């Protein structure tokens, strides 16, 4: 066994991150494993997870459920349902931290206006969040402000004047210009 495979096995892994609307329909989803190989299987899982959790009141803090040998942590905000799924051997605290980081980043990027309409209008930012949080099932980042900052640097128009940028965007622009000048 190589050192990489041992360290990869020791890392917590995420099976999927789901953002569903108040009817259980997809807003943004990302799967990181082959447990649900077809789109139909994924849709069936999303429907079952929504049906199992819809009667709970997960608005104040994250809730945990077991579904099909998976641990699912979830949180509802306005008309959006946030879910993070891991295997039954995963640590619930890590899954909850990933969920909270995803929610915090989305809240920052949507300027605390976390609802379905805003999410759909800024779907590109939410999908970038998913890419910054998990890569191939391995958790990369859980701090919502760092995730939002990375997403903001990806989407920022370098041509916009500093006065029209947020502080984090301005700092990211300055950091990027400094990095370019040092690499020359």
ZADO-1210 file (C-alpha; in nm, 4 decimals, padded with zeros to 6 digits):
<atoms>
<atom x="00.0000" y="00.0000" z="00.0000" code="UNK" pos="1"/>
<atom x="00.1387" y="00.3388" z="-00.0913" code="UNK" pos="2"/>
<atom x="00.1593" y="00.6315" z="00.1514" code="UNK" pos="3"/>
<atom x="-00.0991" y="00.8180" z="-00.0590" code="UNK" pos="4"/>
<atom x="-00.3617" y="00.5454" z="-00.0261" code="UNK" pos="5"/>
<atom x="-00.3110" y="00.5249" z="00.3494" code="UNK" pos="6"/>
<atom x="-00.3396" y="00.9006" z="00.3973" code="UNK" pos="7"/>
<atom x="-00.6405" y="00.9171" z="00.1635" code="UNK" pos="8"/>
<atom x="-00.8170" y="00.6482" z="00.3675" code="UNK" pos="9"/>
<atom x="-00.7514" y="00.8496" z="00.6849" code="UNK" pos="10"/>
<atom x="-00.9109" y="01.1617" z="00.5341" code="UNK" pos="11"/>
<atom x="-01.2803" y="01.2213" z="00.5904" code="UNK" pos="12"/>
<atom x="-01.4738" y="01.1905" z="00.2659" code="UNK" pos="13"/>
<atom x="-01.7973" y="01.3442" z="00.1494" code="UNK" pos="14"/>
<atom x="-02.0332" y="01.1517" z="-00.0796" code="UNK" pos="15"/>
<atom x="-02.2394" y="01.4475" z="-00.1916" code="UNK" pos="16"/>
<atom x="-02.3487" y="01.8015" z="-00.1159" code="UNK" pos="17"/>
<atom x="-02.7059" y="01.8898" z="-00.2046" code="UNK" pos="18"/>
<atom x="-02.8943" y="02.2164" z="-00.2170" code="UNK" pos="19"/>
<atom x="-03.2639" y="02.1513" z="-00.2746" code="UNK" pos="20"/>
<atom x="-03.5641" y="02.3823" z="-00.2832" code="UNK" pos="21"/>
<atom x="-03.8690" y="02.3616" z="-00.0558" code="UNK" pos="22"/>
<atom x="-04.0247" y="02.0992" z="-00.2864" code="UNK" pos="23"/>
<atom x="-03.7169" y="01.8755" z="-00.2983" code="UNK" pos="24"/>
<atom x="-03.6070" y="01.9846" z="-00.6462" code="UNK" pos="25"/>
<atom x="-03.2419" y="02.0442" z="-00.7298" code="UNK" pos="26"/>
<atom x="-03.0907" y="02.3879" z="-00.6991" code="UNK" pos="27"/>
<atom x="-02.7253" y="02.2767" z="-00.6917" code="UNK" pos="28"/>
<atom x="-02.5880" y="01.9274" z="-00.6316" code="UNK" pos="29"/>
<atom x="-02.2477" y="01.7677" z="-00.6498" code="UNK" pos="30"/>
<atom x="-02.1705" y="01.3970" z="-00.6116" code="UNK" pos="31"/>
<atom x="-01.8225" y="01.2716" z="-00.5241" code="UNK" pos="32"/>
<atom x="-01.8739" y="00.8924" z="-00.5327" code="UNK" pos="33"/>
<atom x="-02.0297" y="00.6207" z="-00.7460" code="UNK" pos="34"/>
<atom x="-02.2916" y="00.5075" z="-00.4916" code="UNK" pos="35"/>
<atom x="-02.5559" y="00.6574" z="-00.7203" code="UNK" pos="36"/>
<atom x="-02.4200" y="00.5864" z="-01.0706" code="UNK" pos="37"/>
<atom x="-02.7120" y="00.7197" z="-01.2767" code="UNK" pos="38"/>
<atom x="-02.9004" y="01.0444" z="-01.2708" code="UNK" pos="39"/>
<atom x="-03.2194" y="00.8489" z="-01.1931" code="UNK" pos="40"/>
<atom x="-03.0533" y="00.6918" z="-00.8866" code="UNK" pos="41"/>
<atom x="-02.9355" y="01.0346" z="-00.7729" code="UNK" pos="42"/>
<atom x="-03.2818" y="01.1848" z="-00.8155" code="UNK" pos="43"/>
<atom x="-03.4326" y="00.8934" z="-00.6191" code="UNK" pos="44"/>
<atom x="-03.1808" y="00.9497" z="-00.3369" code="UNK" pos="45"/>
<atom x="-03.2579" y="01.3224" z="-00.3328" code="UNK" pos="46"/>
<atom x="-03.6300" y="01.2482" z="-00.3160" code="UNK" pos="47"/>
<atom x="-03.5842" y="00.9990" z="-00.0313" code="UNK" pos="48"/>
<atom x="-03.3593" y="01.2332" z="00.1666" code="UNK" pos="49"/>
<atom x="-03.6060" y="01.5202" z="00.1207" code="UNK" pos="50"/>
<atom x="-03.9043" y="01.3040" z="00.2194" code="UNK" pos="51"/>
<atom x="-03.7276" y="01.1749" z="00.5307" code="UNK" pos="52"/>
<atom x="-03.6227" y="01.5210" z="00.6520" code="UNK" pos="53"/>
<atom x="-03.9001" y="01.7555" z="00.5407" code="UNK" pos="54"/>
<atom x="-04.1059" y="01.7203" z="00.8595" code="UNK" pos="55"/>
<atom x="-03.8128" y="01.8097" z="01.0867" code="UNK" pos="56"/>
<atom x="-03.7369" y="02.1584" z="01.2078" code="UNK" pos="57"/>
<atom x="-03.3720" y="02.1996" z="01.1125" code="UNK" pos="58"/>
<atom x="-03.3833" y="02.5780" z="01.0957" code="UNK" pos="59"/>
<atom x="-03.1888" y="02.6757" z="01.4066" code="UNK" pos="60"/>
<atom x="-02.9065" y="02.4219" z="01.3856" code="UNK" pos="61"/>
<atom x="-02.8017" y="02.1237" z="01.1795" code="UNK" pos="62"/>
<atom x="-02.9766" y="01.7897" z="01.2257" code="UNK" pos="63"/>
<atom x="-02.8365" y="01.4408" z="01.1629" code="UNK" pos="64"/>
<atom x="-03.0119" y="01.1421" z="01.0033" code="UNK" pos="65"/>
<atom x="-02.9169" y="00.7943" z="00.8811" code="UNK" pos="66"/>
<atom x="-03.0344" y="00.6997" z="00.5335" code="UNK" pos="67"/>
<atom x="-02.9287" y="00.3947" z="00.3301" code="UNK" pos="68"/>
<atom x="-02.6103" y="00.3400" z="00.5384" code="UNK" pos="69"/>
<atom x="-02.5193" y="00.7064" z="00.5042" code="UNK" pos="70"/>
<atom x="-02.4970" y="00.9846" z="00.7574" code="UNK" pos="71"/>
<atom x="-02.6788" y="01.2937" z="00.6367" code="UNK" pos="72"/>
<atom x="-02.6467" y="01.6310" z="00.8066" code="UNK" pos="73"/>
<atom x="-02.8878" y="01.8990" z="00.6990" code="UNK" pos="74"/>
<atom x="-03.0104" y="02.2492" z="00.7642" code="UNK" pos="75"/>
<atom x="-03.3044" y="02.4466" z="00.6272" code="UNK" pos="76"/>
<atom x="-03.2859" y="02.8194" z="00.5560" code="UNK" pos="77"/>
<atom x="-03.5839" y="03.0034" z="00.4081" code="UNK" pos="78"/>
<atom x="-03.6912" y="02.7901" z="00.1111" code="UNK" pos="79"/>
<atom x="-03.3555" y="02.6119" z="00.0712" code="UNK" pos="80"/>
<atom x="-03.2492" y="02.2766" z="00.2158" code="UNK" pos="81"/>
<atom x="-02.8737" y="02.2178" z="00.2597" code="UNK" pos="82"/>
<atom x="-02.7509" y="01.8536" z="00.2861" code="UNK" pos="83"/>
<atom x="-02.4085" y="01.6908" z="00.3256" code="UNK" pos="84"/>
<atom x="-02.3801" y="01.3110" z="00.3021" code="UNK" pos="85"/>
<atom x="-02.0990" y="01.0871" z="00.4228" code="UNK" pos="86"/>
<atom x="-02.0572" y="00.7159" z="00.4806" code="UNK" pos="87"/>
<atom x="-02.1794" y="00.5598" z="00.8022" code="UNK" pos="88"/>
<atom x="-01.8197" y="00.5502" z="00.9302" code="UNK" pos="89"/>
<atom x="-01.7679" y="00.9265" z="00.8920" code="UNK" pos="90"/>
<atom x="-01.7541" y="01.1670" z="01.1825" code="UNK" pos="91"/>
<atom x="-02.0785" y="01.3651" z="01.2166" code="UNK" pos="92"/>
<atom x="-01.8892" y="01.6684" z="01.3462" code="UNK" pos="93"/>
<atom x="-01.6797" y="01.6868" z="01.0307" code="UNK" pos="94"/>
<atom x="-01.9898" y="01.6538" z="00.8119" code="UNK" pos="95"/>
<atom x="-02.1601" y="01.9260" z="01.0164" code="UNK" pos="96"/>
<atom x="-01.8536" y="02.1507" z="00.9797" code="UNK" pos="97"/>
<atom x="-01.8651" y="02.1041" z="00.6008" code="UNK" pos="98"/>
<atom x="-02.2376" y="02.1849" z="00.5999" code="UNK" pos="99"/>
<atom x="-02.1854" y="02.4979" z="00.8096" code="UNK" pos="100"/>
<atom x="-01.8950" y="02.6118" z="00.5909" code="UNK" pos="101"/>
<atom x="-02.1095" y="02.5679" z="00.2789" code="UNK" pos="102"/>
<atom x="-02.3985" y="02.7596" z="00.4339" code="UNK" pos="103"/>
<atom x="-02.1715" y="03.0391" z="00.5669" code="UNK" pos="104"/>
<atom x="-02.0047" y="03.0832" z="00.2262" code="UNK" pos="105"/>
<atom x="-02.3419" y="03.0943" z="00.0477" code="UNK" pos="106"/>
<atom x="-02.4743" y="03.3446" z="00.3033" code="UNK" pos="107"/>
<atom x="-02.1700" y="03.5681" z="00.2532" code="UNK" pos="108"/>
<atom x="-02.1865" y="03.5502" z="-00.1254" code="UNK" pos="109"/>
<atom x="-02.5625" y="03.6157" z="-00.1298" code="UNK" pos="110"/>
<atom x="-02.5215" y="03.8941" z="00.1278" code="UNK" pos="111"/>
<atom x="-02.7371" y="03.7071" z="00.3835" code="UNK" pos="112"/>
<atom x="-03.0266" y="03.6970" z="00.1371" code="UNK" pos="113"/>
<atom x="-03.0317" y="03.3148" z="00.1317" code="UNK" pos="114"/>
<atom x="-03.3396" y="03.2109" z="-00.0641" code="UNK" pos="115"/>
<atom x="-03.4155" y="03.0156" z="-00.3779" code="UNK" pos="116"/>
<atom x="-03.4432" y="03.3138" z="-00.6105" code="UNK" pos="117"/>
<atom x="-03.1067" y="03.4573" z="-00.5024" code="UNK" pos="118"/>
<atom x="-02.9478" y="03.1120" z="-00.5158" code="UNK" pos="119"/>
<atom x="-03.0650" y="03.0559" z="-00.8722" code="UNK" pos="120"/>
<atom x="-02.9511" y="03.4034" z="-00.9800" code="UNK" pos="121"/>
<atom x="-02.6065" y="03.3309" z="-00.8339" code="UNK" pos="122"/>
<atom x="-02.5848" y="02.9615" z="-00.9184" code="UNK" pos="123"/>
<atom x="-02.2340" y="03.0055" z="-01.0581" code="UNK" pos="124"/>
<atom x="-02.1105" y="03.1252" z="-00.7176" code="UNK" pos="125"/>
<atom x="-02.2768" y="02.8346" z="-00.5374" code="UNK" pos="126"/>
<atom x="-02.1246" y="02.5807" z="-00.7775" code="UNK" pos="127"/>
<atom x="-01.7820" y="02.7401" z="-00.7272" code="UNK" pos="128"/>
<atom x="-01.8379" y="02.7076" z="-00.3490" code="UNK" pos="129"/>
<atom x="-01.8909" y="02.3353" z="-00.3916" code="UNK" pos="130"/>
<atom x="-01.5644" y="02.3110" z="-00.5865" code="UNK" pos="131"/>
<atom x="-01.3739" y="02.5024" z="-00.3170" code="UNK" pos="132"/>
<atom x="-01.5126" y="02.2906" z="-00.0319" code="UNK" pos="133"/>
<atom x="-01.4615" y="01.9358" z="-00.1635" code="UNK" pos="134"/>
<atom x="-01.2484" y="01.7879" z="-00.4395" code="UNK" pos="135"/>
<atom x="-01.3046" y="01.4243" z="-00.5306" code="UNK" pos="136"/>
<atom x="-01.4751" y="01.3664" z="-00.1971" code="UNK" pos="137"/>
<atom x="-01.1836" y="01.5029" z="00.0094" code="UNK" pos="138"/>
<atom x="-01.2618" y="01.8055" z="00.2240" code="UNK" pos="139"/>
<atom x="-01.0436" y="02.1006" z="00.1234" code="UNK" pos="140"/>
<atom x="-01.1890" y="02.3884" z="00.3227" code="UNK" pos="141"/>
<atom x="-01.4625" y="02.4429" z="00.5817" code="UNK" pos="142"/>
<atom x="-01.4243" y="02.8115" z="00.6736" code="UNK" pos="143"/>
<atom x="-01.7101" y="02.9967" z="00.5039" code="UNK" pos="144"/>
<atom x="-01.5233" y="03.3279" z="00.4776" code="UNK" pos="145"/>
<atom x="-01.2214" y="03.1631" z="00.3128" code="UNK" pos="146"/>
<atom x="-01.4474" y="02.9734" z="00.0715" code="UNK" pos="147"/>
<atom x="-01.6394" y="03.2910" z="-00.0162" code="UNK" pos="148"/>
<atom x="-01.3120" y="03.4798" z="-00.0600" code="UNK" pos="149"/>
<atom x="-01.1770" y="03.2190" z="-00.3019" code="UNK" pos="150"/>
<atom x="-01.5031" y="03.2218" z="-00.4982" code="UNK" pos="151"/>
<atom x="-01.4996" y="03.6030" z="-00.5077" code="UNK" pos="152"/>
<atom x="-01.1466" y="03.6029" z="-00.6520" code="UNK" pos="153"/>
<atom x="-01.2550" y="03.3562" z="-00.9226" code="UNK" pos="154"/>
<atom x="-01.5526" y="03.5660" z="-01.0287" code="UNK" pos="155"/>
<atom x="-01.4152" y="03.9142" z="-00.9796" code="UNK" pos="156"/>
<atom x="-01.3772" y="04.1412" z="-01.2785" code="UNK" pos="157"/>
<atom x="-01.0175" y="04.2625" z="-01.2614" code="UNK" pos="158"/>
<atom x="-01.1166" y="04.5715" z="-01.4588" code="UNK" pos="159"/>
<atom x="-01.3625" y="04.7046" z="-01.2018" code="UNK" pos="160"/>
<atom x="-01.2369" y="05.0010" z="-01.0005" code="UNK" pos="161"/>
<atom x="-01.1395" y="04.9352" z="-00.6396" code="UNK" pos="162"/>
<atom x="-01.4154" y="05.1668" z="-00.5158" code="UNK" pos="163"/>
<atom x="-01.6788" y="04.9284" z="-00.6571" code="UNK" pos="164"/>
<atom x="-01.5277" y="04.6172" z="-00.4987" code="UNK" pos="165"/>
<atom x="-01.5969" y="04.4734" z="-00.1562" code="UNK" pos="166"/>
<atom x="-01.3127" y="04.4766" z="00.0938" code="UNK" pos="167"/>
<atom x="-01.2413" y="04.1072" z="00.0404" code="UNK" pos="168"/>
<atom x="-01.2406" y="04.1561" z="-00.3359" code="UNK" pos="169"/>
<atom x="-01.0068" y="04.4552" z="-00.3046" code="UNK" pos="170"/>
<atom x="-00.7698" y="04.2567" z="-00.0812" code="UNK" pos="171"/>
<atom x="-00.7800" y="03.9656" z="-00.3242" code="UNK" pos="172"/>
<atom x="-00.7027" y="04.2008" z="-00.6133" code="UNK" pos="173"/>
<atom x="-00.4114" y="04.3517" z="-00.4224" code="UNK" pos="174"/>
<atom x="-00.2820" y="04.0051" z="-00.3315" code="UNK" pos="175"/>
<atom x="-00.3083" y="03.8943" z="-00.6933" code="UNK" pos="176"/>
<atom x="-00.1214" y="04.2023" z="-00.8219" code="UNK" pos="177"/>
<atom x="00.1497" y="04.1547" z="-00.5583" code="UNK" pos="178"/>
<atom x="00.1872" y="03.7884" z="-00.6533" code="UNK" pos="179"/>
<atom x="00.2170" y="03.8782" z="-01.0230" code="UNK" pos="180"/>
<atom x="00.4796" y="04.1436" z="-00.9500" code="UNK" pos="181"/>
<atom x="00.6836" y="03.8996" z="-00.7387" code="UNK" pos="182"/>
<atom x="00.6704" y="03.6303" z="-01.0072" code="UNK" pos="183"/>
<atom x="00.8049" y="03.8601" z="-01.2804" code="UNK" pos="184"/>
</atoms>
